[in-house]
Amino acid sequence: MKALIWTYLVSSLFLLALLSVISYGYGAGYIYVYWHDWQIQTNVWIAGFAVITCGLILQLLWTAVKRYRTREQRKLKTIFDFKTLHPYEQLGVIWLLEAAQDQQEFINRIFSQSGLLKGIVEAKLLFKQGEYQLALNALHQTAPMAFELAELERIEIFLALGDTEKALTHLEFLQQHQLSPWLQDIEHAYRQKITELWGSLALQQSWVYLRSLKYGHLDAQTRDLWLQQLLTQFDQASYEDLQAVQQRYLVLEQEIQTRPYTSKVLWLKLLSRLPEMSIQHERLALHLLREQFDRDVFYLWFQQQLLKQAPDYQDIENKIEEMEQQYLSQPILSFAKWYVYEATDRHEQAEALLTLYPDNVLMSYLRIKSKIKNNEYLVQQLNLIFENDANFLQFKI
């Protein structure tokens, strides 16, 4: 349709130039048409452009009717062979059914004439077959204008090969690379693909992802999965890895506090394993407890306070009382106050707390412990029983 309009536009310009030359010194000419009772008086210029305009309108109408008829006929046509479909229809079926593996020959034939996509499509098909080195070789033949698409495919191959260092290098370069103008109409899909590749890298090598120079590449779900993997793999982390996660948190601390509650809890559990981050751990724990009360979060905060060389029992008690005013009927707060009272030699007040919450497992633990606290062996046995109880404090990753 656009080609037809351009043809008529060029023809009009040619006619304009021709009439300008012919009419030079002679005027615009004169045309008189009389038919029945109709009379038309005009000049050659207007008549010529009227003929071109009418021709364009008639041809556009004919093209529209022809396309409509063809489309309606194809709806009624019975298809017996995939090859009888129009090439665009074949590609559409392959896309809908994700059947590229079954129609590799057809796809290669379709894109063999494409200087832009030939190498990339060939590499994609080889990648799906597991021919990673051949796929990388095919990408060397891609056109410069398809640089971004080739890089995306190259990163996928590096991740499949487990070469996360190269994948990280190419991802960081692509992240800051200015997008080609012809891809701007699909920039959202392009950015989504990059985010997906960052997620694959983060989940494949959780600690390697921390070496990236820029942050914020992961979607919320992948980010939480990444944090969970850091927790499960924490014992395998090197000194440099631990330094990297500390640095990442310090840079993102303000932004992390705006994230969903579950994500912040995962960061808190990471910080609880990093003694150097005790200040940040306490700050994040109190932030979470002001947002909503969570037993595990409270215990992580309380445990950290008791593990200090010189616990500030007055400050601990004040904060517990603030939480009691905000959150009513929380047995773990009474559980914590018992430890504070015992540590500050207020045994009568500690004893009074034991009458509260008769059916709560934490308070039952304290009632038993208060009776046998002079027998270290029995206390150890009691701890062993309660710490293996499903209803006792659980630290879920």
N, C-alpha and C positions, 0 to 999 in steps of 0.2 A: 504493500500500500504506500509506504513512504517512497519507494523507488519510483512508483507511478507519478506521485505528486512532484518529485524532483525532476522527472522527465518533462512534465508539462511546464514547470517553472523555467527550466533551461530553454525549452522551446519558445516560451514567451519572451525571454530576454533576447534570443536570437531573432525572433520576429520584430521586436522593438528596434534592434540594431539595423535590420534589413530595411524596414520602413523608413527609418531615419535617413538612411543613405539614399533610397529611391525618391523620397519626398523632398529632398533638399532642392530648394529653388522652385518647386512645383506645388507646394501646399499639401494638405492632408487628403486630397481627393474627395470625390462625391459619389454616393450610392443612393439610388432611388428604387424602391421596391413597391409595386402596386399589385395587390392580389385580393380579389373580391372587393370588399369595402375597406380593406386594410391598406394603409400606406406607411412606409418606413423610409425616412430620410436620415442618412447618417454619413460618416466618412469611412475611409478604408481602415483607419486605425481601430476605431470602435468595432467595426464589423469583424476584423481579424481576431480581436481579443474575445469577442462574443462567441465566435466559432470555437476557439480554444477552450473557453469556459464551459460551453455546452458539451464539448467532447469529453472534458474531464469529468463532469457530473455524470454523464451517461456511462463512462467506463467504470467509475467508482460504484455506481449502482449495479452494473453487470458483475463486477468482481464480488460484491457483497452477496448478490443472489447466487452466484456460482459456488461460493464458499459455503453458504447455507445449505444448498442442495447436496453438495459433496458430504458435508457433515451428517446430514439426515440420512443419506444413503448408507454411510458407514455404520450408522446405528442399526440399520436393518440387515446389513450384510452378515452372513454366517461365516465365521472364521474357522478354518480347518487346520491352518498351519501358522505357527508363530512368525515365519518369514514373510507371510503375506501382509503383516502389519506394516504401517508406515514406520520408517526408522525412528521418528520421535515417539511413536506409540510403543515401539519395542523398548526404547530407553526408559520410557515411563513405567512399563511393566517391570523391568529389571529393577528400577529404583524402588517401586512399591513393594516388591517381593524380596528385595536385597539378594537378587539372583545373579550378581556379577560373576560368581564362581562358575556358574553353569553356562554363561554366555561370554566367556573371555574372548573367543575368536571374533564374535560379532562386535564387541566393544572395541577391540584393537583395530578392526577394520573401519569402524566409524571414526575413530580418533586418529587414524594413521595419517590423515590429511591435515590434521590440526598442528600447526607449528607451535601453538601456545601450550596445548595440553597433552600432546603425544607422549612425551617422556614421563609425565606425572601419572597419567592413567596406566601406562605400562608398569611403572614402579609400584603403583597401588595393587595391581593384580599380582605381581610377583611377591609383594609383601604378604598378601593374603595366603599365598602358597607356602610361605615360610622361606622363600629365597631372598634372604635379607641382603646379601652382598650383591646379587644381581640387581636388586631393586635400587641399591645405592648407586650402582653403575649407570642405571637408566636415568637417574636424576641428574647426572652430569650433562645430559643432552638437552636439558630443558631450556626454554627461552628465558632471557633476562626479565621480561615482563611478568613471568610467572614465578618470580623469585619467592614470594611469600608462600605460595602453595607448595613449592618444592621443599622449602624449609620445614613446613608443617609435616610433610611426609617423611623427611629426613629425621626429624625428632622422634616420630613414631617408631621408626626403624631402630634408632639408638636405644630407645626404651625397651623395645622387644629384645635387643641384644644384651640388655643389662648394662649398657654403657651410659650410666647416669651423668657422669662428668661431662661428656660431650653433649648430652641432651640438655643439661643445665646451661652450658655455654651458648648453645644455639637458641634456647628459650629466652635467655636474658637479652641476647642481641635482637631477637624478633620482637620482644616486649617493647623496646624503645625505638624500633624501626618505624619510620613514617610510612603509613599505608599507601599503596599505589592508588592513584585516583580511580582507576576502573573497578576497584574493590570496595569503594566507599558505600555503594548502595547495599552491600551485604556485610557491612562492618560489624554489625551485632553478631552475626553467625561466626564471623572470623574471630572475634574476641572470645566468643563462647568456646570455640575450638582450642584456642590458646589456654583458656582456663582449664579445660578438660585435660590438656597435656600437662599443665602444672600439677593438677591433682594426681595424675598417674605417676609423675615423678615423686611427689611427696609421699605417696603410699608405697611406692616401690623402694625408696631409700629415704626414710624419714629424716635422718640426720643430715644427709646430703642437701636436702631442701633448705636447711638452715643457712647454707652458704650463699644463697641467692642474695644479691645486692639490694633488690627491691622486695617489698612485702605486699600482701593483700591480693595475691593471685588466686586464692582458693575460694570456692563457694562455701557456704556455711556448713553444709553436710560433710564435705570432704575435709574441711578444716578440723571438725571434731574427730573424724576418723584418724586424721594425722596426729592429733594430740593423744588419742588413745594409743596409737602405735608408739609414740615417744614414751609413754608410760610403760607399756609392755616390754619395750626394748631398752629401758633405762639402764639396766645393768651392763649392757654392751657399749654404752656411750664412752667415748674418749674424753680426755680433759678439754680438747678443743671443741668437742660437741657440746659439753656442758657450758663452756664459755659462750658459745654461739646462742644457746637457748636463753641464757641470762640476758645477753645483749638484745636478743629479739624482744623479750618481755619489756625491758627497760625502754626500748624505742616505742613500743605499742601500748604501754601501760594505760594511757588515757583512753585510747580507742578500745582496748579490751573491756573496759568497764561499761561500754555501751553495748556489748554483745549479749546474746541470749544467756540466760542463767546457766544452762547446762555447759556451755562453752567456758564460762568463767570458772565453774567448778573444776573442769579438767585442768585449767591453768593453775588453780589453787593446789590441786594434787601434785602437779609438777613442781611447784614452788616449795611444797612441803618436803621434797627430797633434795632441796638445794639450800644448805645451811646459810650460805652467803646471801640468800634472798629473804631472810627472816622478816625484815622490815616490810618488804613488798608483800610477803605472804600474809602478815598480820593486817596490812591495809586492805588487801583484797578480801580477806575473810570477813572483816568487819563490814565492808561494803556489801558483801553478799548477805550477811545476817541482818543488815538494815533493810535490805530489799525483801527478804522473806526468810523464815526460820527453816533451817535444814539441820538435822541431827548430826550428820557426818561432817558438815562444814563447821558446826559449832565445836565438835570434838577435835577436829584438826587445829582449830584456833586454840582451844583450851590446852591441848596436849603441847602445843608449841610454847605456851606461857609457862607451863610447869617444867619444861626442859631447859629453860633459861638458867644461867648460873646463879642468878639472884632474882627469883620471881617476885614481881611486885604484886603481892596478894591483895593489897588495898585496891589497886587499879583493876585487878581481875574481878574482885567482888563488886566493885561499882558497875562494871560493864555487865556482869551477870544480872544485877538488880535492874539495870536499864532494860535488859531483854525480858526480864520477868514482867515488867510493866507493859511492854509491847506485846509479848506473846504469853498468854495465860496457859496454865496447866501443861507445862513442858517438863516431864520428869527429869530429863537430862540436866536441866538447870539446877535442880535440887541435888542431883548426883555430883555436879561440879562444886556446888557450894559446900558439900560435905568435905571434900578434899581441902578446900580453903580453910574451913573451920578447924579441921584436924591439924593442918600445917601451922595455924596461928594459935594453937592450944585452947580453942574454944570447944571443948569436948561436949559440954552439955548442949550447946546449940547444935552440934553435929548429931548428937544422940536424938534430939527432937526431930530432926529431919527424917530419921529412919522410920517414923510412924506414917510418913506420907506415901501414897501410891503403893498400897499393899500388893497389887497384882503386877507391878512393873518389874521386868527382869533386872534392870539396872539397880533399882533400889533393893531388890532381893539380894543381889550380889553384895551390896554394901552391908545389909543386915547380917549376912553370914560372915563377911570379912571382919566386921567390928567385933565378932565373938572370938575369932581365931587369929586376930592380927598379931598376936605375940608368937605365933607358930609359923615361921617362915615357910616351912615345907608345905603345910596345909594351904597357906595362901597361894603358893605356886600351883598346887593341884587345883585350887578353886579357879585361878586364872585360866588354867588349861581347859577346864570344863566350859567356862563361860565364853572364852574366845573362840571356841569351836561350835558354839551354839548359833543357829541361823538367826535367832532373834536378837543376838548381841550386836554390838557395834560392827558394822560391815563397811569395808573400804572398797567400794566397787569401782572398777576402772570403766 
